[in-house]
C-alpha cells in the first residue's frame, strides 16, 4: 500500500511543489521518502530571490 502526499510551499508569486512518498513497510511505524536534494535546490533559489531588492510595484 502506497500513499502519496503533496506539500505546497508558497513564497510570494512562486509556488514550490514537493512530492513526498509515504510507504507503510511490514515493520511498525511509517517510512517517509523525501527527495531532499530537490527541496534544498528550491529553497536555495528562494533564498537567492530574497536577497534581491524588491522592485517597486
N, C-alpha and C positions, 0 to 999 in steps of 0.2 A: 504493500500500500504506500503510495507516494502522494504527498500533498505539496502544493506549490503556493507560496505566498509572495506577493509583490509589495515592496515597500517604496513609496514615492518620497523623494527628498526634494522639497521645493526651496529654491533660493532665488528670490527675485523673479525674473522672467524665465529663468532656466529651470526645467524640471528634470531631475535625475531619477532614473528608474533602476532599482537594484533588485534582481531576482534572487530569492532565497529558496533553495530546495530543502524541504523538511521531510526527512525519512524516519520511519519508525523501525529500527532493527529488531532482531529477535531478543536481544538483551533489553534490560529495563531502561527506561528513560528515552529521551528524544535525541536524535542526532541531526545537527544543523550543518549544512554545507553551504558556505558563502564564498563567492568569488571576491576575496579581499583585494586582490590586485586591481580589479576594475573599479571597486568602490574607492580605493585610495587615489586612483587616477582622477576620478570625478571630483573628489574632494580637493585634490591638488589644483585642479583647474578653477574650482570655486575660490580657493584662497588667492590665486593669481588675480582673479577678477576683482576681489575685494580690495586688493592693493591699488587698483587703478582708481584715479579720481572719478567721481560720479559726474556725468555730463549734466548740464542744466537742461531740464525739460521745458 
